[in-house]
């Protein structure tokens, strides 16, 4: 029970966007780690993702945020050209309160209707992980997208992202990676 309370308090700290800074089209966070606006994941997968987020927070103070969207078009006030500007604006709108938390955050964005995903790491990570982020998507998510196995692909991608974030956390600008699958 103390772990749950700790996670809820930490969630309020690192997912508490300044309400005045929220864009009209960027919704409030749904939870601490998982933001499943598409209602896509099973309860079992959601619990597993929350558990991974709790583990990396407790072990390394790495916030892990997973955002699953029905489609970018569901949020028309955000940039619509592709997932990079869309998710970048989302991250800026949420304005994580603590600089050290924001700099260590690992993000996973999945847009189901657009069949695209993006992984991003905060500025505390080295830029040597750009290719590694792309490889995570190609190895774990894209093959599952081809079979509409979203739960399996997202969970595997989140687990791999958490492992990479643990290993790569030193002190340089953040890489980003976007991959679309069919």
Rosetta blueprint (number, residue, H / E / L):
1 X L
2 X H
3 X H
4 X H
5 X H
6 X H
7 X H
8 X H
9 X H
10 X H
11 X H
12 X H
13 X H
14 X H
15 X L
16 X L
17 X L
18 X L
19 X H
20 X H
21 X H
22 X L
23 X L
24 X L
25 X L
26 X L
27 X L
28 X L
29 X L
30 X L
31 X L
32 X L
33 X L
34 X E
35 X E
36 X E
37 X L
38 X L
39 X L
40 X L
41 X L
42 X L
43 X H
44 X H
45 X H
46 X H
47 X H
48 X H
49 X H
50 X H
51 X H
52 X H
53 X H
54 X H
55 X H
56 X H
57 X H
58 X H
59 X H
60 X H
61 X L
62 X L
63 X L
64 X E
65 X E
66 X E
67 X E
68 X E
69 X E
70 X L
71 X L
72 X H
73 X H
74 X H
75 X L
76 X L
77 X L
78 X L
79 X L
80 X L
81 X L
82 X L
83 X H
84 X H
85 X H
86 X H
87 X H
88 X H
89 X H
90 X H
91 X H
92 X H
93 X H
94 X H
95 X L
96 X L
97 X L
98 X L
99 X H
100 X H
101 X H
102 X H
103 X H
104 X H
105 X L
106 X E
107 X E
108 X E
109 X E
110 X E
111 X E
112 X L
113 X L
114 X L
115 X L
116 X E
117 X E
118 X E
119 X E
120 X E
121 X E
122 X L
123 X L
124 X L
125 X L
126 X L
127 X H
128 X H
129 X H
130 X H
131 X H
132 X H
133 X H
134 X H
135 X H
136 X H
137 X H
138 X H
139 X H
140 X H
141 X H
142 X H
143 X H
144 X H
145 X H
146 X L
147 X L
148 X L
149 X L
150 X H
151 X H
152 X H
153 X H
154 X H
155 X H
156 X H
157 X H
158 X H
159 X H
160 X H
161 X H
162 X H
163 X H
164 X H
165 X H
166 X H
167 X H
168 X H
169 X L
170 X L
171 X L
172 X L
173 X L
174 X L
175 X L
176 X E
177 X E
178 X E
179 X E
180 X E
181 X L
182 X L
